[in-house]
Structures are given as structure tokens and as C-alpha cells.
Amino acid sequence: MREARRGRYSRAALALGGWAVAALLSTPSAYAQDTKDGSKETAAPASLAGEYVDSQMEMVAGIRLNADGTFRYGLTVGSLDERGQGRWKRVGDEIVLTSDPRPVAPTITAAQVEETGGTPFAIRLVAPSGNDVPGVDFTVECAGGEPITGYTVGGPWSMPDGEQCMPRAITFAKPSYRLQSPRLRLDARAGRTATFLLTPNDFGVADMTGMRLKIDGKTLTLHREDGTLNFKRVER
């Protein structure tokens, strides 16, 4: 594959909003389980309830386990800002998380083709507000040639000068945000701009169902595909 451009915007979330871990952890929870007689019961051991933080260079993450069996989570690192919430329970020496409600992944669909007359064929990715969304990877399929990879630049994108590719389809992706479009067909004629719509749904909300935190004293360890987080208990 060929790379269309170098350098990139630091975060697609610029057009769709970011997240503050400190604010997330400071929000109280109102979740509790009802018993048959109408009373409330504790869903998780109170001894584990509390706030846990992992702070490294350019990264901060936190998770708060509430005594009522709910949790809130947030992480900011590089181009990734994510949050989560739901229920937790202890199973042996691990804490098992369940997102509640289960987040809906963002989607990308074809929107409109605009006649721009006298300009090269271009591609735009926009949010519902109409703002261009930067930093989303894409792959352009070419007729009879190798695909071109690139990323949205916060405005119309067109082929580099001298590129002979005849675009036939495009696929967008940003795995860290669970964003993966289907193959979207292109009618790449000069004087046209093809616009695609990113519907955020629960953009930036992590689906944490089934994730497990290993309990080691006052540290909770979460293994992810992209690395390991070691949350240390915050003593007050």
C-alpha cells in the first residue's frame, strides 16, 4: 500500500469532544440493586471500593469502584480519549466489569456528492454538526492499482499531484474508537466532492464488558490489546 500523506492531526476527537478523567471520577453514582423486599443490597465488597489511578508520561487513567457495584472509568493518552461506566463484581482474585448501558459504536455512511466544478475529485468526512473530522484513517481502492492509505485532514482530501489512481471505493477506520466503516463506493469524477457522515453514537465510550482487573494488594491490573494499565488505589 502507498501512504498518501505524512504528519497527522493528534485527535479525531477535536470535532466530537474530549474527556477529563478527573471530572469523570468526581461524579457520584446512583446505582443500587433492588432486593425482593424493596431494600438495597451491596453488589460488591466495600473493601475494594475506591478510586484507582495510573499516571504515566502523557497518559492518565482512572477507575472508581463504587460500593453499590457500579464503576466509572476514564483514560487520556495521545490521540485517544475514552470513558466507560457500568457494573463490577469480584470473582476470585479478579474484578469483572460489565458496561451498562452497552455502548453503540460510531458509524460512517455516504452522505452527499457536491458539484464543485473545476476542482479535482475530493473526499470529506464530517460530523453531524457539519464540521470536518480529522485524524481518521482510510484506504482508497484503485482500479487496476495498489490501494492508497491516508487519513482525513480536517477538510477536503484529494489525490496527491501526479497520482494515477482511479478511486473505486473507500474504507474508514479508527480501531481505538471501535470505528470501522463498510466498503463505500466512489464515483471519482473531477469537479465533485464526496462527503461521508460520521455518526458518533457512543464515540469515545469503551465497551468494557468482560474486561478483568487483576487484584494485587492496592493495585488493579488491566491487560489490554494495546498495553497494560496498573491502577493504584488513591489514599485519602
GROMACS elastic network, one bead per residue, 0.5 to 0.9 nm:
[ bonds ]
;  ai    aj funct       b0    kb
    1   139     6  0.88574   500
    1   146     6  0.59406   500
    1   147     6  0.53849   500
    1   148     6  0.57645   500
    1   149     6  0.65904   500
    2   146     6  0.73188   500
    2   147     6  0.65887   500
    2   149     6  0.58255   500
    2   150     6  0.83790   500
    3     6     6  0.74702   500
    3   148     6  0.59617   500
    3   150     6  0.57395   500
    4   148     6  0.61138   500
    4   149     6  0.57165   500
    4   151     6  0.80705   500
    4   159     6  0.76287   500
    4   160     6  0.68719   500
    5     8     6  0.83281   500
    5   149     6  0.83433   500
    5   150     6  0.60523   500
    5   151     6  0.77644   500
    5   160     6  0.81167   500
    6   150     6  0.82240   500
    8    11     6  0.85953   500
    8   134     6  0.82422   500
    8   135     6  0.63809   500
    8   151     6  0.74856   500
    8   152     6  0.84525   500
    8   153     6  0.72090   500
    9    12     6  0.73669   500
    9    79     6  0.85766   500
    9   134     6  0.61921   500
    9   135     6  0.52877   500
    9   151     6  0.89405   500
    9   152     6  0.85592   500
    9   153     6  0.69371   500
    9   154     6  0.81949   500
   10    13     6  0.88394   500
   10    14     6  0.85876   500
   10    78     6  0.70699   500
   10    79     6  0.52786   500
   10    80     6  0.89368   500
   10   134     6  0.84776   500
   10   135     6  0.68393   500
   11    14     6  0.59449   500
   11    15     6  0.86963   500
   11    78     6  0.77408   500
   11    80     6  0.70115   500
   11    81     6  0.86953   500
   11   134     6  0.70185   500
   11   135     6  0.57583   500
   11   136     6  0.85168   500
   12    15     6  0.63758   500
   12    16     6  0.73010   500
   12    17     6  0.88357   500
   12    79     6  0.73953   500
   12    80     6  0.86552   500
   12   133     6  0.59432   500
   12   134     6  0.50142   500
   12   136     6  0.63579   500
   12   152     6  0.89053   500
   12   154     6  0.89106   500
   12   174     6  0.89967   500
   13    17     6  0.52161   500
   13    18     6  0.58125   500
   13    79     6  0.78934   500
   13    80     6  0.80275   500
   13    81     6  0.75656   500
   13   133     6  0.79692   500
   13   134     6  0.82183   500
   13   135     6  0.85380   500
   13   203     6  0.86177   500
   13   204     6  0.81099   500
   14    17     6  0.57686   500
   14    18     6  0.70234   500
   14   133     6  0.76026   500
   14   134     6  0.76867   500
   15    18     6  0.89339   500
   15   126     6  0.87018   500
   15   127     6  0.71488   500
   15   129     6  0.88563   500
   15   131     6  0.65492   500
   15   132     6  0.70770   500
   15   133     6  0.56047   500
   15   134     6  0.75648   500
   15   154     6  0.88996   500
   16   127     6  0.73343   500
   16   133     6  0.79410   500
   16   200     6  0.74844   500
   16   203     6  0.79023   500
   17   204     6  0.87517   500
   18    76     6  0.87465   500
   18    80     6  0.89080   500
   18    81     6  0.60920   500
   18    82     6  0.80222   500
   18   204     6  0.80150   500
   19    23     6  0.82929   500
   19    24     6  0.80007   500
   19    74     6  0.75420   500
   19    75     6  0.79244   500
   19    76     6  0.72856   500
   19    81     6  0.59256   500
   19    82     6  0.67872   500
   19    83     6  0.73061   500
   19   204     6  0.84040   500
   20    23     6  0.54326   500
   20    24     6  0.63363   500
   20    25     6  0.88876   500
   20    74     6  0.73771   500
   20    75     6  0.80308   500
   20    76     6  0.75907   500
   20    81     6  0.84156   500
   20    83     6  0.89449   500
   21    24     6  0.50603   500
   21    25     6  0.62672   500
   21    26     6  0.86609   500
   21    60     6  0.74007   500
   21    61     6  0.65930   500
   21    62     6  0.63978   500
   21    63     6  0.87587   500
   21    73     6  0.75968   500
   21    75     6  0.61920   500
   21    76     6  0.72560   500
   21    83     6  0.80247   500
   22    25     6  0.53495   500
   22    26     6  0.62807   500
   22    62     6  0.79717   500
   22    74     6  0.83080   500
   23    26     6  0.51575   500
   23    27     6  0.66462   500
   24    27     6  0.56748   500
   24    62     6  0.86423   500
   24    63     6  0.89254   500
   24    64     6  0.89638   500
   24    72     6  0.69520   500
   24    73     6  0.70900   500
   24    74     6  0.66021   500
   24    83     6  0.79928   500
   25    28     6  0.78844   500
   25    51     6  0.75137   500
   25    62     6  0.71807   500
   25    63     6  0.69901   500
   25    64     6  0.61037   500
   25    72     6  0.65122   500
   25    73     6  0.71303   500
   25    74     6  0.77462   500
   26    64     6  0.89137   500
   27    72     6  0.85245   500
   28    66     6  0.86760   500
   29    32     6  0.88892   500
   29    66     6  0.72730   500
   29    68     6  0.82921   500
   29    70     6  0.71604   500
   29    71     6  0.79964   500
   29    72     6  0.84190   500
   30    68     6  0.82289   500
   30    70     6  0.85831   500
   31    66     6  0.89377   500
   31    68     6  0.63370   500
   31    69     6  0.75514   500
   31    70     6  0.63929   500
   31    87     6  0.88230   500
   32    40     6  0.64239   500
   32    41     6  0.71110   500
   32    42     6  0.72277   500
   32    43     6  0.74380   500
   32    68     6  0.52699   500
   32    69     6  0.71034   500
   32    70     6  0.79129   500
   33    39     6  0.84014   500
   33    40     6  0.56757   500
   33    41     6  0.58827   500
   33    42     6  0.72267   500
   33    43     6  0.68973   500
   33    68     6  0.76397   500
   33    69     6  0.84113   500
   34    37     6  0.79889   500
   34    38     6  0.57851   500
   34    39     6  0.59244   500
   34    40     6  0.50343   500
   34    41     6  0.67085   500
   35    38     6  0.53111   500
   35    39     6  0.54784   500
   35    40     6  0.59733   500
   35    41     6  0.66486   500
   36    39     6  0.74526   500
   37    40     6  0.88413   500
   40    68     6  0.89538   500
   41    68     6  0.77386   500
   42    45     6  0.73246   500
   42    46     6  0.79643   500
   42    67     6  0.66658   500
   42    68     6  0.51903   500
   42    69     6  0.66667   500
   43    46     6  0.89769   500
   43    67     6  0.73333   500
   43    68     6  0.55078   500
   43    70     6  0.81173   500
   43    87     6  0.85662   500
   43    88     6  0.78927   500
   43    89     6  0.69152   500
   44    47     6  0.87652   500
   44    48     6  0.80246   500
   44    49     6  0.80772   500
   44    66     6  0.82989   500
   44    67     6  0.62226   500
   44    68     6  0.65726   500
   44    70     6  0.85293   500
   44    88     6  0.70559   500
   44    89     6  0.53750   500
   44    90     6  0.66579   500
   45    48     6  0.59785   500
   45    49     6  0.71084   500
   45    67     6  0.67955   500
   45    68     6  0.87634   500
   45    69     6  0.81389   500
   45    89     6  0.80446   500
   45    90     6  0.75486   500
   46    49     6  0.50756   500
   46    50     6  0.84850   500
   46    66     6  0.78845   500
   46    68     6  0.81493   500
   46    69     6  0.88107   500
   47    50     6  0.82913   500
   47    67     6  0.82633   500
   48    65     6  0.71957   500
   48    66     6  0.85327   500
   48    67     6  0.78991   500
   48    90     6  0.89534   500
   48   218     6  0.86122   500
   49    64     6  0.73660   500
   49    66     6  0.51598   500
   49    67     6  0.52031   500
   49    68     6  0.86975   500
   49    69     6  0.84801   500
   50    63     6  0.84510   500
   50    64     6  0.56424   500
   50    65     6  0.52769   500
   50    66     6  0.63951   500
   50    67     6  0.79267   500
   50   233     6  0.70421   500
   50   234     6  0.73832   500
   50   235     6  0.86494   500
   51    62     6  0.72342   500
   51    63     6  0.59715   500
   51    65     6  0.63866   500
   51    66     6  0.84848   500
   51   231     6  0.87895   500
   51   232     6  0.82271   500
   51   233     6  0.58270   500
   51   234     6  0.55541   500
   51   235     6  0.82592   500
   52    61     6  0.84988   500
   52    62     6  0.56019   500
   52    63     6  0.53299   500
   52    64     6  0.61289   500
   52    65     6  0.81679   500
   52   218     6  0.85664   500
   52   219     6  0.77307   500
   52   220     6  0.76854   500
   52   230     6  0.88128   500
   52   231     6  0.50218   500
   52   234     6  0.55278   500
   53    60     6  0.74001   500
   53    61     6  0.57322   500
   53    63     6  0.65244   500
   53    64     6  0.86194   500
   53   230     6  0.77883   500
   53   232     6  0.52862   500
   53   233     6  0.65375   500
   53   234     6  0.68654   500
   54    59     6  0.80496   500
   54    60     6  0.58743   500
   54    61     6  0.51601   500
   54    62     6  0.62046   500
   54    63     6  0.89335   500
   54   229     6  0.65757   500
   54   230     6  0.57253   500
   54   232     6  0.62731   500
   55    58     6  0.81834   500
   55    59     6  0.58325   500
   55    61     6  0.62995   500
   55    62     6  0.83775   500
   55   230     6  0.88967   500
   55   231     6  0.84206   500
   56    59     6  0.50786   500
   56    60     6  0.62674   500
   56    61     6  0.88152   500
   57    60     6  0.80814   500
   57    77     6  0.88467   500
   58    76     6  0.80792   500
   58    77     6  0.58750   500
   58    78     6  0.67392   500
   59    75     6  0.74661   500
   59    76     6  0.56976   500
   59    78     6  0.72722   500
   60    74     6  0.83017   500
   60    75     6  0.58419   500
   60    76     6  0.55667   500
   60    77     6  0.66802   500
   61    73     6  0.75958   500
   61    74     6  0.55915   500
   61    76     6  0.63802   500
   61    77     6  0.83376   500
   61   229     6  0.79802   500
   61   231     6  0.77572   500
   62    72     6  0.82716   500
   62    73     6  0.56903   500
   62    74     6  0.54589   500
   62    75     6  0.64930   500
   62   231     6  0.69067   500
   62   232     6  0.89413   500
   63    71     6  0.69270   500
   63    72     6  0.56765   500
   63    74     6  0.65753   500
   63    75     6  0.88473   500
   63   231     6  0.75237   500
   64    70     6  0.84282   500
   64    71     6  0.54223   500
   64    72     6  0.53158   500
   64    73     6  0.64467   500
   65    68     6  0.84707   500
   65    69     6  0.70907   500
   65    70     6  0.62472   500
   65    72     6  0.69544   500
   65    73     6  0.88852   500
   65    87     6  0.87574   500
   65    88     6  0.75209   500
   66    69     6  0.56460   500
   66    70     6  0.52793   500
   66    71     6  0.57402   500
   66    72     6  0.83221   500
   66    88     6  0.87135   500
   67    70     6  0.72899   500
   67    71     6  0.89878   500
   68    71     6  0.88572   500
   68    87     6  0.88007   500
   69    86     6  0.85033   500
   69    87     6  0.55372   500
   69    88     6  0.53883   500
   69    89     6  0.65982   500
   70    85     6  0.73849   500
   70    86     6  0.54952   500
   70    88     6  0.57780   500
   70    89     6  0.86973   500
   70   100     6  0.89827   500
   71    84     6  0.81714   500
   71    85     6  0.54760   500
   71    86     6  0.54985   500
   71    87     6  0.57367   500
   71    88     6  0.64732   500
   71    97     6  0.82194   500
   71    99     6  0.89893   500
   72    83     6  0.76201   500
   72    84     6  0.58188   500
   72    86     6  0.68207   500
   72    87     6  0.87278   500
   73    82     6  0.82848   500
   73    83     6  0.53616   500
   73    85     6  0.60526   500
   73   206     6  0.89368   500
   74    81     6  0.76975   500
   74    82     6  0.57541   500
   74    84     6  0.63765   500
   74    85     6  0.88628   500
   74   206     6  0.89957   500
   75    80     6  0.77074   500
   75    81     6  0.57717   500
   75    82     6  0.53580   500
   75    83     6  0.63061   500
   76    79     6  0.79577   500
   76    80     6  0.58389   500
   76    82     6  0.66272   500
   76    83     6  0.88338   500
   77    80     6  0.53069   500
   77    81     6  0.65340   500
   78    81     6  0.80280   500
   79   135     6  0.87204   500
   80   176     6  0.69569   500
   80   177     6  0.78861   500
   80   204     6  0.81373   500
   81   177     6  0.87577   500
   81   204     6  0.62377   500
   81   205     6  0.87228   500
   82   176     6  0.89385   500
   82   177     6  0.79911   500
   82   203     6  0.83176   500
   82   205     6  0.54756   500
   82   206     6  0.61308   500
   83   204     6  0.63102   500
   83   206     6  0.58499   500
   84    99     6  0.70502   500
   84   100     6  0.86991   500
   84   103     6  0.86926   500
   84   204     6  0.85015   500
   84   205     6  0.54292   500
   84   206     6  0.52812   500
   84   207     6  0.70394   500
   84   208     6  0.70292   500
   85    97     6  0.89375   500
   85    98     6  0.81309   500
   85    99     6  0.57397   500
   85   100     6  0.62976   500
   85   101     6  0.78422   500
   85   205     6  0.84939   500
   85   206     6  0.84237   500
   85   207     6  0.87903   500
   85   208     6  0.80478   500
   86    97     6  0.71675   500
   86    98     6  0.55827   500
   86   101     6  0.67715   500
   86   102     6  0.83787   500
   86   208     6  0.82332   500
   86   209     6  0.85064   500
   87    96     6  0.84376   500
   87    97     6  0.59135   500
   87    98     6  0.51969   500
   87    99     6  0.64293   500
   87   100     6  0.66273   500
   88    95     6  0.65179   500
   88    96     6  0.56031   500
   88    98     6  0.62666   500
   88    99     6  0.87972   500
   89    94     6  0.84834   500
   89    95     6  0.55752   500
   89    96     6  0.54824   500
   89    97     6  0.68655   500
   89    98     6  0.87693   500
   90    93     6  0.71874   500
   90    94     6  0.58045   500
   90    96     6  0.62261   500
   91    94     6  0.53364   500
   91    95     6  0.59636   500
   91    96     6  0.67628   500
   92    95     6  0.79725   500
   93   213     6  0.86238   500
   93   214     6  0.63047   500
   93   215     6  0.55008   500
   93   216     6  0.80081   500
   94   212     6  0.61895   500
   94   213     6  0.53752   500
   94   215     6  0.54508   500
   94   216     6  0.89991   500
   94   220     6  0.85164   500
   95   211     6  0.83015   500
   95   212     6  0.54768   500
   95   214     6  0.65432   500
   95   215     6  0.71731   500
   95   220     6  0.84606   500
   96   209     6  0.80510   500
   96   210     6  0.62498   500
   96   211     6  0.59557   500
   96   213     6  0.65430   500
   97   208     6  0.61439   500
   97   209     6  0.55270   500
   97   210     6  0.57145   500
   97   211     6  0.54346   500
   97   212     6  0.63122   500
   97   213     6  0.80583   500
   98   101     6  0.87824   500
   98   102     6  0.82316   500
   98   207     6  0.81827   500
   98   208     6  0.58989   500
   98   210     6  0.60670   500
   98   211     6  0.75069   500
   99   102     6  0.52074   500
   99   103     6  0.74671   500
   99   206     6  0.82294   500
   99   207     6  0.60045   500
   99   208     6  0.53369   500
   99   209     6  0.50233   500
   99   210     6  0.85240   500
  100   103     6  0.78215   500
  100   209     6  0.84652   500
  102   207     6  0.65567   500
  102   208     6  0.85374   500
  102   209     6  0.78922   500
  103   201     6  0.80578   500
  103   202     6  0.56348   500
  103   203     6  0.85463   500
  103   205     6  0.63772   500
  103   206     6  0.71462   500
  103   207     6  0.60048   500
  104   200     6  0.88779   500
  104   201     6  0.58672   500
  104   202     6  0.52993   500
  104   203     6  0.79712   500
  104   205     6  0.83626   500
  104   207     6  0.85391   500
  105   177     6  0.77688   500
  105   178     6  0.59413   500
  105   179     6  0.65864   500
  105   180     6  0.88473   500
  105   200     6  0.76151   500
  105   201     6  0.62269   500
  105   202     6  0.58766   500
  105   203     6  0.65476   500
  105   204     6  0.88382   500
  105   205     6  0.83041   500
  105   207     6  0.88718   500
  106   177     6  0.78411   500
  106   178     6  0.71050   500
  106   179     6  0.57118   500
  106   180     6  0.81137   500
  106   181     6  0.89949   500
  106   198     6  0.70390   500
  106   199     6  0.56513   500
  106   201     6  0.50752   500
  106   202     6  0.62979   500
  106   203     6  0.56063   500
  106   204     6  0.88737   500
  107   179     6  0.65207   500
  107   180     6  0.71079   500
  107   181     6  0.63548   500
  107   197     6  0.80729   500
  107   198     6  0.57679   500
  107   199     6  0.52800   500
  107   200     6  0.67728   500
  107   201     6  0.75830   500
  108   125     6  0.85342   500
  108   172     6  0.75838   500
  108   179     6  0.80750   500
  108   180     6  0.76738   500
  108   181     6  0.54169   500
  108   182     6  0.79012   500
  108   196     6  0.66183   500
  108   197     6  0.54446   500
  108   199     6  0.62323   500
  108   200     6  0.87514   500
  109   181     6  0.74066   500
  109   182     6  0.82146   500
  109   184     6  0.77403   500
  109   196     6  0.56607   500
  109   197     6  0.53734   500
  109   198     6  0.68158   500
  109   199     6  0.80897   500
  110   113     6  0.87396   500
  110   184     6  0.71086   500
  110   185     6  0.86668   500
  110   194     6  0.79604   500
  110   195     6  0.65803   500
  110   197     6  0.62308   500
  111   194     6  0.77383   500
  111   195     6  0.54861   500
  111   197     6  0.56748   500
  112   193     6  0.83677   500
  112   194     6  0.61875   500
  112   195     6  0.53466   500
  112   196     6  0.70954   500
  112   197     6  0.88590   500
  113   192     6  0.65527   500
  113   193     6  0.56397   500
  113   195     6  0.60425   500
  113   196     6  0.89483   500
  114   191     6  0.84067   500
  114   192     6  0.55831   500
  114   193     6  0.51474   500
  114   194     6  0.64799   500
  114   195     6  0.76699   500
  115   191     6  0.58755   500
  115   193     6  0.65871   500
  116   119     6  0.63338   500
  116   120     6  0.87275   500
  116   121     6  0.87435   500
  116   190     6  0.85597   500
  116   192     6  0.52910   500
  116   193     6  0.66611   500
  117   120     6  0.85233   500
  117   190     6  0.75500   500
  117   192     6  0.68457   500
  118   190     6  0.71394   500
  118   191     6  0.51507   500
  118   192     6  0.87236   500
  119   122     6  0.82217   500
  119   190     6  0.62041   500
  119   192     6  0.73236   500
  119   193     6  0.88201   500
  120   158     6  0.67151   500
  120   159     6  0.79720   500
  120   189     6  0.78316   500
  120   191     6  0.56612   500
  120   192     6  0.71876   500
  120   193     6  0.83210   500
  121   157     6  0.85086   500
  121   158     6  0.61141   500
  121   159     6  0.77504   500
  121   188     6  0.58826   500
  121   189     6  0.57040   500
  121   191     6  0.57493   500
  121   192     6  0.51119   500
  121   193     6  0.57346   500
  121   194     6  0.78890   500
  122   156     6  0.57295   500
  122   157     6  0.52084   500
  122   159     6  0.75295   500
  122   188     6  0.80422   500
  122   189     6  0.89847   500
  122   190     6  0.82380   500
  122   191     6  0.82868   500
  122   192     6  0.65210   500
  122   194     6  0.62957   500
  122   195     6  0.85245   500
  123   152     6  0.85695   500
  123   155     6  0.83966   500
  123   156     6  0.53672   500
  123   157     6  0.50541   500
  123   158     6  0.63854   500
  123   192     6  0.87124   500
  123   193     6  0.55458   500
  123   195     6  0.59218   500
  123   196     6  0.77864   500
  124   132     6  0.69540   500
  124   133     6  0.83033   500
  124   152     6  0.74941   500
  124   153     6  0.88430   500
  124   154     6  0.81831   500
  124   155     6  0.62010   500
  124   157     6  0.63759   500
  124   193     6  0.71138   500
  124   194     6  0.62705   500
  124   196     6  0.61126   500
  124   197     6  0.85499   500
  125   131     6  0.84762   500
  125   132     6  0.57316   500
  125   133     6  0.57442   500
  125   134     6  0.79326   500
  125   136     6  0.85899   500
  125   152     6  0.70018   500
  125   154     6  0.80117   500
  125   155     6  0.77364   500
  125   156     6  0.79231   500
  125   194     6  0.87040   500
  125   195     6  0.58620   500
  125   197     6  0.58873   500
  125   198     6  0.67362   500
  126   129     6  0.76603   500
  126   130     6  0.54925   500
  126   131     6  0.53721   500
  126   133     6  0.53200   500
  126   134     6  0.88117   500
  126   154     6  0.85917   500
  126   155     6  0.86248   500
  126   195     6  0.72051   500
  126   196     6  0.63050   500
  126   197     6  0.51937   500
  126   198     6  0.59622   500
  126   199     6  0.88253   500
  127   130     6  0.53300   500
  127   131     6  0.54979   500
  127   132     6  0.63805   500
  127   133     6  0.63718   500
  127   196     6  0.87819   500
  127   197     6  0.59620   500
  127   198     6  0.51797   500
  127   199     6  0.65146   500
  127   200     6  0.75826   500
  128   131     6  0.74504   500
  128   197     6  0.69273   500
  128   198     6  0.70725   500
  128   199     6  0.65807   500
  128   200     6  0.82536   500
  129   132     6  0.88002   500
  130   197     6  0.86993   500
  131   154     6  0.81406   500
  131   155     6  0.86397   500
  132   152     6  0.84703   500
  132   153     6  0.81649   500
  132   155     6  0.55503   500
  132   156     6  0.82134   500
  133   136     6  0.73712   500
  133   152     6  0.68615   500
  133   153     6  0.74638   500
  133   154     6  0.52913   500
  133   155     6  0.76447   500
  133   198     6  0.80849   500
  134   151     6  0.74353   500
  134   155     6  0.76132   500
  135   151     6  0.56629   500
  135   152     6  0.52827   500
  135   153     6  0.63252   500
  135   154     6  0.76405   500
  135   174     6  0.84576   500
  136   150     6  0.84561   500
  136   151     6  0.51791   500
  136   152     6  0.53405   500
  136   153     6  0.82555   500
  136   172     6  0.67659   500
  136   173     6  0.62801   500
  136   174     6  0.57967   500
  136   179     6  0.89611   500
  137   149     6  0.73961   500
  137   150     6  0.57954   500
  137   152     6  0.65681   500
  137   171     6  0.84371   500
  137   172     6  0.57274   500
  137   173     6  0.53073   500
  137   174     6  0.61531   500
  138   148     6  0.83411   500
  138   149     6  0.57874   500
  138   150     6  0.54795   500
  138   151     6  0.55075   500
  138   152     6  0.75211   500
  138   170     6  0.67312   500
  138   171     6  0.54112   500
  138   173     6  0.60515   500
  138   174     6  0.86617   500
  139   147     6  0.64722   500
  139   148     6  0.56769   500
  139   150     6  0.65170   500
  139   151     6  0.83720   500
  139   169     6  0.83356   500
  139   170     6  0.55738   500
  139   171     6  0.52884   500
  139   172     6  0.66303   500
  139   173     6  0.85431   500
  140   146     6  0.89958   500
  140   147     6  0.54726   500
  140   148     6  0.51157   500
  140   149     6  0.63339   500
  140   150     6  0.82144   500
  140   167     6  0.62822   500
  140   168     6  0.73658   500
  140   169     6  0.58567   500
  140   171     6  0.67087   500
  140   172     6  0.89872   500
  141   145     6  0.79639   500
  141   146     6  0.72299   500
  141   148     6  0.67541   500
  141   149     6  0.89907   500
  141   165     6  0.84614   500
  141   166     6  0.81820   500
  141   167     6  0.57137   500
  141   168     6  0.55503   500
  141   169     6  0.51446   500
  141   170     6  0.60801   500
  141   171     6  0.83871   500
  142   145     6  0.52821   500
  142   146     6  0.62489   500
  142   147     6  0.55821   500
  142   148     6  0.75796   500
  142   165     6  0.53670   500
  142   166     6  0.51466   500
  142   168     6  0.55881   500
  142   169     6  0.74374   500
  143   146     6  0.82761   500
  143   147     6  0.88657   500
  143   165     6  0.68719   500
  143   166     6  0.54159   500
  143   167     6  0.63656   500
  143   168     6  0.61746   500
  144   165     6  0.81524   500
  144   166     6  0.81490   500
  145   164     6  0.88240   500
  145   165     6  0.66434   500
  145   166     6  0.82656   500
  146   165     6  0.81185   500
  147   165     6  0.83083   500
  147   167     6  0.87569   500
  148   165     6  0.83076   500
  151   157     6  0.86972   500
  151   172     6  0.85354   500
  152   155     6  0.72886   500
  152   156     6  0.79984   500
  152   157     6  0.68214   500
  153   156     6  0.74026   500
  153   157     6  0.68900   500
  154   157     6  0.85480   500
  156   193     6  0.76210   500
  156   194     6  0.89621   500
  156   195     6  0.86945   500
  157   193     6  0.89533   500
  158   161     6  0.89075   500
  158   193     6  0.89805   500
  159   162     6  0.81966   500
  159   163     6  0.62819   500
  159   164     6  0.86876   500
  159   165     6  0.81563   500
  160   163     6  0.56424   500
  161   164     6  0.88621   500
  163   166     6  0.88081   500
  166   188     6  0.71351   500
  167   170     6  0.78849   500
  167   185     6  0.88037   500
  167   186     6  0.64746   500
  167   187     6  0.75672   500
  167   188     6  0.59222   500
  168   184     6  0.86937   500
  168   185     6  0.59930   500
  168   187     6  0.66940   500
  168   188     6  0.71201   500
  169   183     6  0.64346   500
  169   184     6  0.53442   500
  169   187     6  0.82020   500
  170   181     6  0.89048   500
  170   182     6  0.85210   500
  170   183     6  0.58809   500
  170   184     6  0.52345   500
  170   185     6  0.64086   500
  170   186     6  0.69432   500
  171   180     6  0.77310   500
  171   181     6  0.58057   500
  171   182     6  0.62027   500
  171   183     6  0.50453   500
  171   184     6  0.61900   500
  171   185     6  0.89242   500
  172   179     6  0.77696   500
  172   180     6  0.59919   500
  172   181     6  0.52249   500
  172   182     6  0.77360   500
  172   183     6  0.81966   500
  172   184     6  0.88075   500
  173   177     6  0.87854   500
  173   178     6  0.81349   500
  173   179     6  0.53589   500
  173   181     6  0.62777   500
  174   177     6  0.57544   500
  174   178     6  0.64878   500
  174   180     6  0.64906   500
  175   179     6  0.55687   500
  175   180     6  0.69442   500
  176   179     6  0.74721   500
  176   204     6  0.86364   500
  177   180     6  0.88198   500
  177   203     6  0.65377   500
  177   204     6  0.58621   500
  177   205     6  0.77931   500
  177   206     6  0.76926   500
  178   203     6  0.82178   500
  178   204     6  0.85778   500
  178   206     6  0.83518   500
  179   203     6  0.84421   500
  181   184     6  0.78005   500
  186   189     6  0.89724   500
  186   194     6  0.76486   500
  187   192     6  0.88072   500
  187   194     6  0.82631   500
  188   192     6  0.73797   500
  188   193     6  0.84829   500
  188   194     6  0.82324   500
  189   192     6  0.59627   500
  189   193     6  0.86488   500
  190   193     6  0.84558   500
  199   203     6  0.84283   500
  200   204     6  0.85122   500
  202   205     6  0.54390   500
  202   206     6  0.84578   500
  203   206     6  0.84468   500
  206   209     6  0.89692   500
  207   210     6  0.88148   500
  207   211     6  0.88336   500
  208   211     6  0.54429   500
  208   212     6  0.88233   500
  209   212     6  0.88747   500
  211   222     6  0.76811   500
  211   223     6  0.84392   500
  211   224     6  0.86278   500
  212   221     6  0.82745   500
  212   222     6  0.63962   500
  212   223     6  0.78832   500
  213   220     6  0.55150   500
  213   221     6  0.51720   500
  213   223     6  0.77591   500
  214   219     6  0.80674   500
  214   220     6  0.53747   500
  214   222     6  0.65853   500
  214   223     6  0.87431   500
  215   218     6  0.74439   500
  215   219     6  0.62004   500
  215   221     6  0.67686   500
  216   219     6  0.51642   500
  216   220     6  0.62101   500
  216   221     6  0.77033   500
  217   220     6  0.79795   500
  218   231     6  0.83807   500
  218   232     6  0.59753   500
  218   233     6  0.53988   500
  218   234     6  0.88285   500
  219   230     6  0.64175   500
  219   231     6  0.54753   500
  219   233     6  0.61954   500
  220   229     6  0.81133   500
  220   230     6  0.57799   500
  220   232     6  0.65030   500
  220   233     6  0.80583   500
  221   228     6  0.70507   500
  221   229     6  0.57131   500
  221   231     6  0.61658   500
  221   232     6  0.87281   500
  222   227     6  0.86357   500
  222   228     6  0.57175   500
  222   229     6  0.51121   500
  222   230     6  0.64700   500
  222   231     6  0.79419   500
  223   226     6  0.82913   500
  223   227     6  0.62982   500
  223   229     6  0.64920   500
  223   230     6  0.87414   500
  224   227     6  0.51192   500
  224   228     6  0.56765   500
  224   229     6  0.77504   500
  225   228     6  0.81306   500
